[in-house]
Amino acid sequence: MKAILKNLLLLTVVATTVISCNKDVERTVLKPGGDNQLTVTSATLVLLQANAANVATVFGWGKADFGYDAAITYTIQLCKGGTNFASSATTTEVAMGTAVSKSFTVKEFNDKMQEIIGDGVATPIQVRVKASVGSNVNPIYSNVLTMTVTSYLDIVTYTFPDAMNVAGNYQGWSPGSAPQVVKTRNGGFGGYEGYIIFNNASPEFKLVKGNDWPFGDYGNAGGGNLQNGGPNLTLPSGGAGVAGLYRIRANTTDMTWSFDKINTWGIIGNATAGDWGASTPMTLDAATGNWTITTNLTVGEMKFRANDAWSIDFGDNAPADGKPEYGGANIAVTQAGNYTITLNIGRGGNYSYKLRRN
């Protein structure tokens, strides 16, 4: 009799354990047609900075069911299309707490897109919602939505005295449409700076204090000095190699100016093909003044440098924020893979860079 009772007790324990395990499995799997289905009001978005405050799209989802009462929190996960949330380098998240919907403004959604995709190109992304009740229970995931998004580079517009317009013969002497040099303290420089493409073999220009000539301008006082008004500023002229990209700097306190011809920007570091011994060249987009490269990176560090030399280089000081500083700290590459890397310096005062894992 004791043996029988013992065996019955053992069978009861085993059965209870099996039922309990089955319930745990059921609790962590989203049932077909369950309440956690994700919806979106618009799956194709062209984001524009002019509409930054407008609503871009709205996500909604029902409450998840873990099979028992629980304090459920939700997270929206967004990743570059085709990467299936596999890498933190191509996935970004928005913590939602207990909310079951999220309305994104254009700026909010664009800021998230800037973390995973490039600018100005319609790009597929994937979106899902993760429901969690704690670290000891597997999360529940919603269905995955596919969207197509065109994001933009967030540009700050500057006016005098924070910026001056570089009007010259290379762009029709039109201050209102001229590129700018902008006040900066990047690298300790306390004047105006900008990267300007001169497409003229004999460049001449002036630094205008606004969008038209009546606001006044700075011209050439000789010997690297400025004066109010005066002759045009000039660069070395007469050769085929004169036209191109220049870094222009001006200090209106000590009334000086300078230029550096930029033949190339490249990436360098132990995460790159050339290690710390040689730059890997990037490609200039003449329409924007920005530089790009698609290449393989290993785990390590990298920096940007101009003209295969260390006289002009960019890093990113802690906390790294995607905005380069002259002579800044090495940029960490935490995952090996194929990357598209962009150095955005075509708009004065709006320097940024991106490392996007493909």
C-alpha positions in Angstrom: 0.0 0.0 0.0 2.8 2.4 0.9 4.5 1.7 -2.5 1.2 2.4 -4.3 0.7 5.7 -2.5 4.3 6.6 -3.2 3.9 6.0 -6.9 0.6 7.9 -7.0 2.3 10.8 -5.3 5.2 10.7 -7.8 2.8 10.6 -10.8 0.9 13.6 -9.3 4.1 15.7 -9.0 5.2 14.8 -12.6 1.8 15.6 -14.0 1.7 18.9 -12.2 5.2 19.8 -13.4 4.3 19.0 -17.0 1.1 21.1 -16.9 3.1 23.9 -15.3 5.8 23.8 -18.0 3.1 23.7 -20.7 1.5 26.8 -19.2 4.8 28.6 -19.2 5.3 27.8 -22.8 1.8 29.0 -23.7 2.2 32.2 -21.8 5.3 33.3 -23.8 3.9 32.6 -27.3 1.6 35.1 -29.0 -1.5 33.2 -30.1 -2.6 33.7 -33.7 -5.1 36.5 -33.9 -4.2 37.6 -30.4 -4.7 41.0 -28.9 -1.1 42.2 -29.4 -1.5 42.9 -33.2 0.4 46.0 -34.3 -1.2 48.6 -36.6 0.1 51.9 -38.2 -1.8 54.8 -39.7 0.7 55.3 -42.6 3.3 52.8 -43.8 5.0 55.1 -46.3 6.5 58.3 -45.0 8.5 61.1 -46.6 9.8 63.1 -43.6 10.5 66.8 -44.1 12.1 69.2 -41.7 9.6 71.9 -42.5 6.9 69.6 -41.1 8.9 68.7 -37.9 6.0 69.5 -35.5 3.3 67.6 -37.5 2.2 64.1 -36.7 4.1 61.6 -38.9 2.2 58.4 -38.0 0.5 56.6 -35.1 1.1 53.0 -33.9 -1.4 51.0 -31.9 -1.5 47.6 -30.4 -3.8 45.6 -28.0 -2.8 44.3 -24.5 -0.7 41.2 -24.5 -1.9 38.1 -22.7 0.6 36.1 -20.7 -2.1 33.9 -19.3 -2.2 35.5 -15.9 -2.4 39.0 -14.4 0.9 40.8 -14.8 2.3 44.3 -15.0 3.1 44.5 -18.7 5.4 47.0 -20.3 5.8 47.6 -24.0 8.7 48.6 -26.3 8.5 49.6 -29.9 11.4 48.2 -31.9 12.4 49.6 -35.3 15.2 48.2 -37.6 16.5 48.6 -41.0 14.6 46.4 -43.5 15.8 42.9 -43.9 17.9 42.9 -40.7 15.1 41.3 -38.6 16.1 43.0 -35.3 19.3 40.9 -35.3 21.8 43.6 -34.4 21.8 46.6 -32.1 23.7 48.5 -34.8 20.6 48.4 -37.0 17.9 48.4 -34.4 16.5 51.2 -32.2 13.8 51.2 -29.5 11.2 53.4 -27.9 10.2 52.5 -24.3 6.4 52.9 -24.0 5.7 51.8 -20.4 2.1 50.6 -20.1 0.8 52.6 -23.1 -0.7 50.8 -26.0 -0.3 53.4 -28.7 2.3 56.0 -29.8 1.9 59.1 -32.0 5.2 60.2 -33.5 5.8 63.8 -34.7 7.9 64.1 -37.8 10.9 65.2 -35.8 10.6 62.3 -33.3 10.3 59.7 -35.9 13.1 61.2 -38.0 15.4 61.2 -34.9 14.8 57.4 -34.6 15.3 56.9 -38.3 18.7 58.7 -38.1 19.9 55.9 -35.9 19.3 53.2 -38.4 19.0 54.5 -42.0 20.5 57.1 -44.2 19.2 60.5 -45.4 17.1 61.3 -48.4 16.5 57.8 -49.8 13.3 55.8 -49.5 14.4 52.8 -47.3 12.4 49.8 -45.9 12.2 49.4 -42.2 10.6 46.8 -39.9 8.6 47.6 -36.8 7.3 45.4 -33.9 6.2 45.7 -30.3 7.8 43.7 -27.5 5.7 43.0 -24.4 7.5 42.1 -21.2 6.7 41.2 -17.6 10.2 40.7 -16.2 13.5 39.1 -16.9 12.4 35.6 -15.8 9.7 35.3 -18.5 10.2 35.3 -22.2 8.8 38.5 -23.9 5.9 38.4 -26.4 6.3 40.0 -29.8 3.7 41.4 -32.0 3.4 40.9 -35.8 6.1 42.7 -37.8 5.1 45.7 -40.0 7.1 46.7 -43.0 7.3 50.5 -43.8 9.1 52.7 -46.3 10.7 55.8 -44.9 12.6 58.7 -46.3 14.4 60.6 -43.6 16.2 63.9 -43.6 19.4 65.4 -42.0 18.3 67.9 -39.4 19.8 71.2 -40.4 20.1 74.2 -38.2 19.8 77.5 -40.1 22.1 80.3 -39.0 22.0 84.0 -39.6 24.4 86.9 -38.9 26.1 87.4 -36.4 26.2 83.6 -36.0 27.0 83.1 -39.7 28.3 84.9 -42.8 27.4 84.1 -46.4 30.3 83.4 -48.7 29.3 85.1 -51.9 31.6 85.0 -54.9 32.2 84.4 -58.6 31.8 80.6 -58.1 28.1 81.1 -57.4 27.1 84.3 -59.2 27.8 86.8 -56.4 24.5 86.1 -54.7 24.6 86.3 -50.9 21.1 84.9 -50.4 22.0 81.6 -52.0 25.6 81.4 -50.9 27.1 78.7 -48.5 28.0 79.9 -45.1 30.8 80.0 -42.6 29.4 79.6 -39.0 30.7 80.6 -35.6 32.2 77.6 -33.9 34.4 76.6 -30.9 35.1 73.2 -32.4 38.7 72.3 -31.6 39.1 75.6 -29.7 38.8 77.8 -32.8 36.7 80.8 -31.8 35.8 82.2 -35.2 33.8 81.4 -38.3 34.3 78.2 -40.3 32.9 76.3 -43.3 33.8 73.9 -46.0 33.1 75.5 -49.4 33.3 74.1 -52.9 34.8 76.6 -55.4 34.2 75.5 -59.0 36.2 78.4 -60.4 39.9 78.3 -61.4 40.4 81.9 -60.1 38.1 82.0 -57.0 37.1 85.4 -55.6 34.6 86.0 -52.8 33.6 88.1 -49.8 32.1 87.4 -46.4 28.6 89.0 -46.3 26.9 89.9 -43.0 23.5 88.8 -44.2 21.5 87.8 -47.2 22.2 90.9 -49.3 25.0 93.4 -49.9 23.6 96.4 -48.0 24.2 94.5 -44.7 27.9 94.9 -45.2 30.8 92.5 -45.9 34.4 91.7 -45.1 37.1 91.9 -47.8 40.8 91.5 -48.2 43.3 93.7 -46.3 46.3 91.6 -47.5 48.6 89.2 -45.6 45.7 87.1 -44.3 43.9 90.1 -42.8 40.3 91.2 -43.2 38.8 94.7 -43.5 35.2 96.0 -43.7 34.4 96.2 -47.4 37.6 96.4 -49.5 38.9 94.1 -52.3 37.7 90.6 -52.9 39.2 87.7 -51.0 41.1 85.4 -53.4 42.6 81.9 -53.5 45.6 80.7 -55.5 44.5 80.9 -59.1 45.3 79.8 -62.7 45.8 76.1 -62.3 43.5 73.1 -63.0 44.0 72.0 -59.3 42.7 75.3 -57.8 39.0 74.5 -58.0 37.7 72.2 -55.3 36.9 72.0 -51.7 38.4 74.5 -49.1 38.1 75.0 -45.4 37.6 78.7 -44.9 38.1 80.3 -41.5 37.7 83.9 -40.4 38.1 85.7 -37.1 36.3 89.0 -37.0 37.8 89.9 -33.6 41.5 89.9 -34.7 40.4 90.5 -38.4 42.2 87.5 -39.9 41.2 84.7 -42.3 42.8 81.5 -43.7 42.1 78.6 -46.1 43.1 75.0 -46.4 42.7 73.0 -49.7 41.0 69.7 -49.0 41.9 67.1 -51.5 40.4 64.1 -49.7 38.8 62.9 -46.5 39.4 59.3 -45.4 38.9 56.9 -42.5 41.8 55.5 -40.5 42.2 53.3 -37.5 42.6 49.6 -36.4 39.0 49.0 -37.4 39.8 50.0 -41.1 41.6 48.3 -43.9 44.7 50.5 -43.6 44.9 50.3 -39.8 46.6 53.4 -38.3 49.2 53.5 -41.1 47.1 54.7 -44.1 43.7 56.4 -44.7 41.0 54.7 -46.7 39.7 57.4 -49.0 36.1 58.5 -49.0 34.1 59.9 -51.9 32.9 63.6 -52.2 29.3 64.3 -53.1 29.8 67.7 -54.9 26.1 68.5 -54.6 26.1 68.4 -50.8 29.8 68.7 -49.8 29.5 65.5 -47.8 31.8 62.4 -47.9 30.8 58.7 -48.0 32.4 55.3 -48.1 31.0 51.7 -48.0 33.6 49.4 -46.6 34.2 46.5 -44.2 35.1 47.4 -40.6 36.5 45.2 -37.8 36.0 45.7 -34.1 38.3 48.5 -33.0 38.5 52.3 -33.4 38.6 54.8 -36.2 38.9 58.5 -37.0 38.3 60.8 -40.0 41.3 62.8 -41.4 41.9 65.1 -44.3 44.6 64.9 -47.0 46.2 61.7 -45.5 47.7 63.8 -42.7 47.0 64.6 -39.0 46.8 68.4 -39.4 43.0 68.1 -39.8 41.2 65.2 -38.2 37.9 64.4 -36.6 37.0 62.2 -33.6 34.1 62.2 -31.2 34.6 63.0 -27.5 32.6 61.2 -24.8 29.8 60.9 -24.6 29.9 60.1 -28.4 27.0 61.9 -30.1 27.6 61.6 -33.8 29.0 65.2 -33.9 32.7 65.2 -34.8 35.3 67.3 -33.0 38.7 68.3 -34.3 41.3 66.0 -32.7 38.5 64.3 -30.8 38.6 60.8 -29.2 38.7 57.7 -31.4 35.3 56.4 -32.6 34.5 52.9 -31.4 33.4 50.2 -33.8 31.8 47.5 -31.6 30.6 45.1 -34.3 32.4 43.9 -37.4 30.6 44.1 -40.7 30.0 46.1 -43.9 29.3 49.7 -43.2 28.2 52.8 -45.0 30.0 55.8 -43.4 29.1 59.4 -44.0 30.9 62.6 -42.9 28.5 65.5 -43.2 30.4 68.8 -43.4 28.7 70.4 -46.3 26.6 72.8 -44.2 28.5 75.1 -41.8 27.7 74.5 -38.2 25.9 71.2 -38.9 28.8 68.7 -38.8 27.8 65.1 -38.2 28.8 61.6 -39.1 27.1 58.2 -39.3 28.3 54.6 -39.2 25.5 52.5 -40.6 25.9 48.7 -40.6 24.5 47.2 -43.8 
